[in-house]
Amino acid sequence: MGDQGSWYLLTPGMAFKFNINNSDIPYFSNVIPLILDLDAAQDLDRRK
């Protein structure tokens, strides 16, 4: 996993992208760190 603002390497045969407005920036890439934070928060809630 990369740092915030980094690119993530994908397996060519198992990945796809949405090309919106002719941009090569992955459309949902900014959501990945938020999902990881949510998972950590839910784990913390379960421990309480």
PDB file of N, CA, C, O and CB in Angstrom:
ATOM      1  N   MET A   1       0.855  -1.169   0.000  1.00  0.00           N
ATOM      2  CA  MET A   1       0.000   0.000   0.000  1.00  0.00           C
ATOM      3  C   MET A   1       0.900   1.231   0.000  1.00  0.00           C
ATOM      4  O   MET A   1       1.925   1.251   0.682  1.00  0.00           O
ATOM      5  CB  MET A   1      -0.972  -0.002   1.227  1.00  0.00           C
ATOM      6  N   GLY A   2       0.530   2.243  -0.749  1.00  0.00           N
ATOM      7  CA  GLY A   2       1.310   3.463  -0.836  1.00  0.00           C
ATOM      8  C   GLY A   2       0.913   4.476   0.224  1.00  0.00           C
ATOM      9  O   GLY A   2      -0.095   4.318   0.913  1.00  0.00           O
ATOM     10  N   ASP A   3       1.710   5.498   0.338  1.00  0.00           N
ATOM     11  CA  ASP A   3       1.377   6.605   1.240  1.00  0.00           C
ATOM     12  C   ASP A   3       0.268   7.433   0.622  1.00  0.00           C
ATOM     13  O   ASP A   3      -0.052   7.277  -0.556  1.00  0.00           O
ATOM     14  CB  ASP A   3       2.621   7.489   1.531  1.00  0.00           C
ATOM     15  N   GLN A   4      -0.310   8.301   1.406  1.00  0.00           N
ATOM     16  CA  GLN A   4      -1.354   9.182   0.886  1.00  0.00           C
ATOM     17  C   GLN A   4      -0.778  10.004  -0.276  1.00  0.00           C
ATOM     18  O   GLN A   4       0.300  10.586  -0.155  1.00  0.00           O
ATOM     19  CB  GLN A   4      -1.910  10.119   2.015  1.00  0.00           C
ATOM     20  N   GLY A   5      -1.489  10.047  -1.382  1.00  0.00           N
ATOM     21  CA  GLY A   5      -1.019  10.775  -2.542  1.00  0.00           C
ATOM     22  C   GLY A   5      -0.170   9.947  -3.471  1.00  0.00           C
ATOM     23  O   GLY A   5       0.305  10.453  -4.487  1.00  0.00           O
ATOM     24  N   SER A   6       0.034   8.685  -3.149  1.00  0.00           N
ATOM     25  CA  SER A   6       0.857   7.799  -3.974  1.00  0.00           C
ATOM     26  C   SER A   6      -0.004   7.020  -4.956  1.00  0.00           C
ATOM     27  O   SER A   6      -1.230   6.991  -4.845  1.00  0.00           O
ATOM     28  CB  SER A   6       1.659   6.832  -3.094  1.00  0.00           C
ATOM     29  N   TRP A   7       0.649   6.400  -5.904  1.00  0.00           N
ATOM     30  CA  TRP A   7      -0.024   5.515  -6.852  1.00  0.00           C
ATOM     31  C   TRP A   7       0.007   4.099  -6.311  1.00  0.00           C
ATOM     32  O   TRP A   7       0.929   3.732  -5.582  1.00  0.00           O
ATOM     33  CB  TRP A   7       0.638   5.583  -8.254  1.00  0.00           C
ATOM     34  N   TYR A   8      -0.984   3.304  -6.657  1.00  0.00           N
ATOM     35  CA  TYR A   8      -1.068   1.915  -6.260  1.00  0.00           C
ATOM     36  C   TYR A   8      -0.862   1.048  -7.488  1.00  0.00           C
ATOM     37  O   TYR A   8      -1.484   1.289  -8.522  1.00  0.00           O
ATOM     38  CB  TYR A   8      -2.423   1.606  -5.580  1.00  0.00           C
ATOM     39  N   LEU A   9       0.002   0.040  -7.396  1.00  0.00           N
ATOM     40  CA  LEU A   9       0.216  -0.868  -8.509  1.00  0.00           C
ATOM     41  C   LEU A   9      -0.928  -1.873  -8.577  1.00  0.00           C
ATOM     42  O   LEU A   9      -1.332  -2.435  -7.559  1.00  0.00           O
ATOM     43  CB  LEU A   9       1.571  -1.590  -8.374  1.00  0.00           C
ATOM     44  N   LEU A  10      -1.440  -2.093  -9.770  1.00  0.00           N
ATOM     45  CA  LEU A  10      -2.544  -3.024  -9.980  1.00  0.00           C
ATOM     46  C   LEU A  10      -2.095  -4.157 -10.875  1.00  0.00           C
ATOM     47  O   LEU A  10      -1.216  -3.981 -11.718  1.00  0.00           O
ATOM     48  CB  LEU A  10      -3.761  -2.308 -10.588  1.00  0.00           C
ATOM     49  N   THR A  11      -2.694  -5.314 -10.695  1.00  0.00           N
ATOM     50  CA  THR A  11      -2.417  -6.458 -11.556  1.00  0.00           C
ATOM     51  C   THR A  11      -3.136  -6.232 -12.881  1.00  0.00           C
ATOM     52  O   THR A  11      -4.359  -6.093 -12.888  1.00  0.00           O
ATOM     53  CB  THR A  11      -2.867  -7.804 -10.885  1.00  0.00           C
ATOM     54  N   PRO A  12      -2.409  -6.190 -14.016  1.00  0.00           N
ATOM     55  CA  PRO A  12      -3.021  -5.843 -15.301  1.00  0.00           C
ATOM     56  C   PRO A  12      -4.246  -6.670 -15.672  1.00  0.00           C
ATOM     57  O   PRO A  12      -5.209  -6.113 -16.198  1.00  0.00           O
ATOM     58  CB  PRO A  12      -2.013  -5.984 -16.373  1.00  0.00           C
ATOM     59  N   GLY A  13      -4.247  -7.964 -15.422  1.00  0.00           N
ATOM     60  CA  GLY A  13      -5.373  -8.800 -15.809  1.00  0.00           C
ATOM     61  C   GLY A  13      -6.564  -8.720 -14.876  1.00  0.00           C
ATOM     62  O   GLY A  13      -7.621  -9.279 -15.168  1.00  0.00           O
ATOM     63  N   MET A  14      -6.404  -8.025 -13.744  1.00  0.00           N
ATOM     64  CA  MET A  14      -7.464  -8.010 -12.740  1.00  0.00           C
ATOM     65  C   MET A  14      -7.904  -6.590 -12.379  1.00  0.00           C
ATOM     66  O   MET A  14      -8.574  -6.398 -11.364  1.00  0.00           O
ATOM     67  CB  MET A  14      -7.001  -8.734 -11.493  1.00  0.00           C
ATOM     68  N   ALA A  15      -7.544  -5.602 -13.183  1.00  0.00           N
ATOM     69  CA  ALA A  15      -7.863  -4.216 -12.854  1.00  0.00           C
ATOM     70  C   ALA A  15      -8.568  -3.537 -14.022  1.00  0.00           C
ATOM     71  O   ALA A  15      -8.455  -3.972 -15.168  1.00  0.00           O
ATOM     72  CB  ALA A  15      -6.590  -3.443 -12.478  1.00  0.00           C
ATOM     73  N   PHE A  16      -9.284  -2.484 -13.723  1.00  0.00           N
ATOM     74  CA  PHE A  16      -9.908  -1.674 -14.750  1.00  0.00           C
ATOM     75  C   PHE A  16      -9.979  -0.246 -14.232  1.00  0.00           C
ATOM     76  O   PHE A  16      -9.793  -0.012 -13.037  1.00  0.00           O
ATOM     77  CB  PHE A  16     -11.324  -2.218 -15.128  1.00  0.00           C
ATOM     78  N   LYS A  17     -10.242   0.699 -15.102  1.00  0.00           N
ATOM     79  CA  LYS A  17     -10.361   2.077 -14.665  1.00  0.00           C
ATOM     80  C   LYS A  17     -11.535   2.747 -15.351  1.00  0.00           C
ATOM     81  O   LYS A  17     -11.960   2.337 -16.431  1.00  0.00           O
ATOM     82  CB  LYS A  17      -9.073   2.843 -14.942  1.00  0.00           C
ATOM     83  N   PHE A  18     -12.050   3.777 -14.714  1.00  0.00           N
ATOM     84  CA  PHE A  18     -13.072   4.626 -15.293  1.00  0.00           C
ATOM     85  C   PHE A  18     -12.361   5.858 -15.842  1.00  0.00           C
ATOM     86  O   PHE A  18     -11.671   6.547 -15.090  1.00  0.00           O
ATOM     87  CB  PHE A  18     -14.182   5.009 -14.240  1.00  0.00           C
ATOM     88  N   ASN A  19     -12.507   6.144 -17.099  1.00  0.00           N
ATOM     89  CA  ASN A  19     -11.890   7.315 -17.702  1.00  0.00           C
ATOM     90  C   ASN A  19     -12.937   8.421 -17.780  1.00  0.00           C
ATOM     91  O   ASN A  19     -13.716   8.492 -18.731  1.00  0.00           O
ATOM     92  CB  ASN A  19     -11.307   6.986 -19.114  1.00  0.00           C
ATOM     93  N   ILE A  20     -12.942   9.277 -16.768  1.00  0.00           N
ATOM     94  CA  ILE A  20     -13.919  10.349 -16.676  1.00  0.00           C
ATOM     95  C   ILE A  20     -13.213  11.665 -16.984  1.00  0.00           C
ATOM     96  O   ILE A  20     -12.198  11.985 -16.366  1.00  0.00           O
ATOM     97  CB  ILE A  20     -14.593  10.383 -15.267  1.00  0.00           C
ATOM     98  N   ASN A  21     -13.733  12.411 -17.915  1.00  0.00           N
ATOM     99  CA  ASN A  21     -13.153  13.691 -18.338  1.00  0.00           C
ATOM    100  C   ASN A  21     -11.711  13.537 -18.830  1.00  0.00           C
ATOM    101  O   ASN A  21     -10.882  14.423 -18.623  1.00  0.00           O
ATOM    102  CB  ASN A  21     -13.197  14.691 -17.185  1.00  0.00           C
ATOM    103  N   ASN A  22     -11.419  12.408 -19.483  1.00  0.00           N
ATOM    104  CA  ASN A  22     -10.081  12.128 -20.022  1.00  0.00           C
ATOM    105  C   ASN A  22      -8.973  12.279 -18.984  1.00  0.00           C
ATOM    106  O   ASN A  22      -7.888  12.764 -19.302  1.00  0.00           O
ATOM    107  CB  ASN A  22      -9.797  13.044 -21.187  1.00  0.00           C
ATOM    108  N   SER A  23      -9.236  11.873 -17.764  1.00  0.00           N
ATOM    109  CA  SER A  23      -8.260  11.957 -16.682  1.00  0.00           C
ATOM    110  C   SER A  23      -7.729  10.564 -16.363  1.00  0.00           C
ATOM    111  O   SER A  23      -8.501   9.609 -16.279  1.00  0.00           O
ATOM    112  CB  SER A  23      -8.885  12.604 -15.423  1.00  0.00           C
ATOM    113  N   ASP A  24      -6.416  10.444 -16.186  1.00  0.00           N
ATOM    114  CA  ASP A  24      -5.825   9.161 -15.812  1.00  0.00           C
ATOM    115  C   ASP A  24      -5.723   8.987 -14.302  1.00  0.00           C
ATOM    116  O   ASP A  24      -5.206   7.973 -13.834  1.00  0.00           O
ATOM    117  CB  ASP A  24      -4.454   9.024 -16.432  1.00  0.00           C
ATOM    118  N   ILE A  25      -6.201   9.944 -13.546  1.00  0.00           N
ATOM    119  CA  ILE A  25      -6.185   9.826 -12.091  1.00  0.00           C
ATOM    120  C   ILE A  25      -7.301   8.865 -11.684  1.00  0.00           C
ATOM    121  O   ILE A  25      -8.451   9.060 -12.075  1.00  0.00           O
ATOM    122  CB  ILE A  25      -6.360  11.229 -11.398  1.00  0.00           C
ATOM    123  N   PRO A  26      -6.977   7.826 -10.903  1.00  0.00           N
ATOM    124  CA  PRO A  26      -8.016   6.878 -10.475  1.00  0.00           C
ATOM    125  C   PRO A  26      -9.148   7.592  -9.744  1.00  0.00           C
ATOM    126  O   PRO A  26      -8.918   8.332  -8.788  1.00  0.00           O
ATOM    127  CB  PRO A  26      -7.412   5.794  -9.568  1.00  0.00           C
ATOM    128  N   TYR A  27     -10.370   7.359 -10.208  1.00  0.00           N
ATOM    129  CA  TYR A  27     -11.530   8.108  -9.741  1.00  0.00           C
ATOM    130  C   TYR A  27     -11.808   7.935  -8.251  1.00  0.00           C
ATOM    131  O   TYR A  27     -12.142   8.910  -7.578  1.00  0.00           O
ATOM    132  CB  TYR A  27     -12.736   7.695 -10.520  1.00  0.00           C
ATOM    133  N   PHE A  28     -11.680   6.735  -7.725  1.00  0.00           N
ATOM    134  CA  PHE A  28     -12.007   6.480  -6.323  1.00  0.00           C
ATOM    135  C   PHE A  28     -10.771   6.328  -5.438  1.00  0.00           C
ATOM    136  O   PHE A  28     -10.883   5.840  -4.314  1.00  0.00           O
ATOM    137  CB  PHE A  28     -12.853   5.239  -6.217  1.00  0.00           C
ATOM    138  N   SER A  29      -9.604   6.733  -5.917  1.00  0.00           N
ATOM    139  CA  SER A  29      -8.371   6.519  -5.150  1.00  0.00           C
ATOM    140  C   SER A  29      -8.356   7.274  -3.825  1.00  0.00           C
ATOM    141  O   SER A  29      -7.739   6.810  -2.865  1.00  0.00           O
ATOM    142  CB  SER A  29      -7.176   6.934  -5.975  1.00  0.00           C
ATOM    143  N   ASN A  30      -9.017   8.419  -3.751  1.00  0.00           N
ATOM    144  CA  ASN A  30      -9.012   9.165  -2.495  1.00  0.00           C
ATOM    145  C   ASN A  30      -9.887   8.511  -1.427  1.00  0.00           C
ATOM    146  O   ASN A  30      -9.836   8.909  -0.263  1.00  0.00           O
ATOM    147  CB  ASN A  30      -9.480  10.587  -2.738  1.00  0.00           C
ATOM    148  N   VAL A  31     -10.682   7.523  -1.802  1.00  0.00           N
ATOM    149  CA  VAL A  31     -11.564   6.850  -0.848  1.00  0.00           C
ATOM    150  C   VAL A  31     -10.835   5.722  -0.107  1.00  0.00           C
ATOM    151  O   VAL A  31     -11.231   5.362   1.002  1.00  0.00           O
ATOM    152  CB  VAL A  31     -12.795   6.291  -1.572  1.00  0.00           C
ATOM    153  N   ILE A  32      -9.794   5.172  -0.694  1.00  0.00           N
ATOM    154  CA  ILE A  32      -9.103   4.015  -0.099  1.00  0.00           C
ATOM    155  C   ILE A  32      -8.600   4.310   1.317  1.00  0.00           C
ATOM    156  O   ILE A  32      -8.879   3.514   2.214  1.00  0.00           O
ATOM    157  CB  ILE A  32      -7.925   3.595  -0.984  1.00  0.00           C
ATOM    158  N   PRO A  33      -7.877   5.406   1.570  1.00  0.00           N
ATOM    159  CA  PRO A  33      -7.450   5.663   2.957  1.00  0.00           C
ATOM    160  C   PRO A  33      -8.623   5.853   3.915  1.00  0.00           C
ATOM    161  O   PRO A  33      -8.533   5.477   5.084  1.00  0.00           O
ATOM    162  CB  PRO A  33      -6.563   6.894   3.004  1.00  0.00           C
ATOM    163  N   LEU A  34      -9.722   6.433   3.431  1.00  0.00           N
ATOM    164  CA  LEU A  34     -10.897   6.621   4.288  1.00  0.00           C
ATOM    165  C   LEU A  34     -11.515   5.290   4.679  1.00  0.00           C
ATOM    166  O   LEU A  34     -11.971   5.124   5.811  1.00  0.00           O
ATOM    167  CB  LEU A  34     -11.937   7.487   3.584  1.00  0.00           C
ATOM    168  N   ILE A  35     -11.533   4.343   3.753  1.00  0.00           N
ATOM    169  CA  ILE A  35     -12.073   3.008   4.046  1.00  0.00           C
ATOM    170  C   ILE A  35     -11.194   2.310   5.080  1.00  0.00           C
ATOM    171  O   ILE A  35     -11.704   1.655   5.989  1.00  0.00           O
ATOM    172  CB  ILE A  35     -12.169   2.153   2.750  1.00  0.00           C
ATOM    173  N   LEU A  36      -9.883   2.447   4.943  1.00  0.00           N
ATOM    174  CA  LEU A  36      -8.971   1.843   5.916  1.00  0.00           C
ATOM    175  C   LEU A  36      -9.155   2.467   7.299  1.00  0.00           C
ATOM    176  O   LEU A  36      -9.126   1.759   8.305  1.00  0.00           O
ATOM    177  CB  LEU A  36      -7.514   2.002   5.454  1.00  0.00           C
ATOM    178  N   ASP A  37      -9.344   3.789   7.356  1.00  0.00           N
ATOM    179  CA  ASP A  37      -9.605   4.457   8.635  1.00  0.00           C
ATOM    180  C   ASP A  37     -10.923   3.992   9.233  1.00  0.00           C
ATOM    181  O   ASP A  37     -11.014   3.796  10.445  1.00  0.00           O
ATOM    182  CB  ASP A  37      -9.621   5.980   8.453  1.00  0.00           C
ATOM    183  N   LEU A  38     -11.945   3.814   8.405  1.00  0.00           N
ATOM    184  CA  LEU A  38     -13.241   3.344   8.886  1.00  0.00           C
ATOM    185  C   LEU A  38     -13.113   1.938   9.462  1.00  0.00           C
ATOM    186  O   LEU A  38     -13.689   1.640  10.508  1.00  0.00           O
ATOM    187  CB  LEU A  38     -14.282   3.367   7.751  1.00  0.00           C
ATOM    188  N   ASP A  39     -12.367   1.084   8.789  1.00  0.00           N
ATOM    189  CA  ASP A  39     -12.166  -0.280   9.275  1.00  0.00           C
ATOM    190  C   ASP A  39     -11.469  -0.263  10.640  1.00  0.00           C
ATOM    191  O   ASP A  39     -11.844  -1.018  11.538  1.00  0.00           O
ATOM    192  CB  ASP A  39     -11.339  -1.100   8.259  1.00  0.00           C
ATOM    193  N   ALA A  40     -10.472   0.584  10.793  1.00  0.00           N
ATOM    194  CA  ALA A  40      -9.761   0.690  12.073  1.00  0.00           C
ATOM    195  C   ALA A  40     -10.688   1.221  13.162  1.00  0.00           C
ATOM    196  O   ALA A  40     -10.641   0.744  14.296  1.00  0.00           O
ATOM    197  CB  ALA A  40      -8.528   1.606  11.934  1.00  0.00           C
ATOM    198  N   ALA A  41     -11.526   2.197  12.835  1.00  0.00           N
ATOM    199  CA  ALA A  41     -12.464   2.762  13.815  1.00  0.00           C
ATOM    200  C   ALA A  41     -13.500   1.721  14.236  1.00  0.00           C
ATOM    201  O   ALA A  41     -13.856   1.635  15.411  1.00  0.00           O
ATOM    202  CB  ALA A  41     -13.170   4.007  13.234  1.00  0.00           C
ATOM    203  N   GLN A  42     -13.979   0.936  13.284  1.00  0.00           N
ATOM    204  CA  GLN A  42     -14.955  -0.107  13.618  1.00  0.00           C
ATOM    205  C   GLN A  42     -14.325  -1.175  14.484  1.00  0.00           C
ATOM    206  O   GLN A  42     -14.978  -1.704  15.383  1.00  0.00           O
ATOM    207  CB  GLN A  42     -15.533  -0.736  12.348  1.00  0.00           C
ATOM    208  N   ASP A  43     -13.060  -1.506  14.230  1.00  0.00           N
ATOM    209  CA  ASP A  43     -12.348  -2.485  15.048  1.00  0.00           C
ATOM    210  C   ASP A  43     -12.204  -1.954  16.477  1.00  0.00           C
ATOM    211  O   ASP A  43     -12.378  -2.700  17.441  1.00  0.00           O
ATOM    212  CB  ASP A  43     -10.953  -2.804  14.437  1.00  0.00           C
ATOM    213  N   LEU A  44     -11.887  -0.674  16.606  1.00  0.00           N
ATOM    214  CA  LEU A  44     -11.757  -0.058  17.919  1.00  0.00           C
ATOM    215  C   LEU A  44     -13.092  -0.084  18.660  1.00  0.00           C
ATOM    216  O   LEU A  44     -13.132  -0.359  19.859  1.00  0.00           O
ATOM    217  CB  LEU A  44     -11.247   1.383  17.788  1.00  0.00           C
ATOM    218  N   ASP A  45     -14.177   0.198  17.955  1.00  0.00           N
ATOM    219  CA  ASP A  45     -15.521   0.148  18.554  1.00  0.00           C
ATOM    220  C   ASP A  45     -15.842  -1.257  19.058  1.00  0.00           C
ATOM    221  O   ASP A  45     -16.412  -1.414  20.138  1.00  0.00           O
ATOM    222  CB  ASP A  45     -16.587   0.596  17.531  1.00  0.00           C
ATOM    223  N   ARG A  46     -15.485  -2.260  18.295  1.00  0.00           N
ATOM    224  CA  ARG A  46     -15.759  -3.645  18.710  1.00  0.00           C
ATOM    225  C   ARG A  46     -15.009  -3.996  19.980  1.00  0.00           C
ATOM    226  O   ARG A  46     -15.511  -4.750  20.814  1.00  0.00           O
ATOM    227  CB  ARG A  46     -15.381  -4.627  17.597  1.00  0.00           C
ATOM    228  N   ARG A  47     -13.806  -3.452  20.131  1.00  0.00           N
ATOM    229  CA  ARG A  47     -13.006  -3.751  21.337  1.00  0.00           C
ATOM    230  C   ARG A  47     -13.601  -3.101  22.580  1.00  0.00           C
ATOM    231  O   ARG A  47     -13.466  -3.621  23.688  1.00  0.00           O
ATOM    232  CB  ARG A  47     -11.557  -3.273  21.151  1.00  0.00           C
ATOM    233  N   LYS A  48     -14.263  -1.957  22.390  1.00  0.00           N
ATOM    234  CA  LYS A  48     -14.872  -1.268  23.546  1.00  0.00           C
ATOM    235  C   LYS A  48     -16.061  -2.058  24.022  1.00  0.00           C
ATOM    236  O   LYS A  48     -16.721  -1.662  24.982  1.00  0.00           O
ATOM    237  CB  LYS A  48     -15.299   0.184  23.187  1.00  0.00           C
TER     238      LYS A  48
END
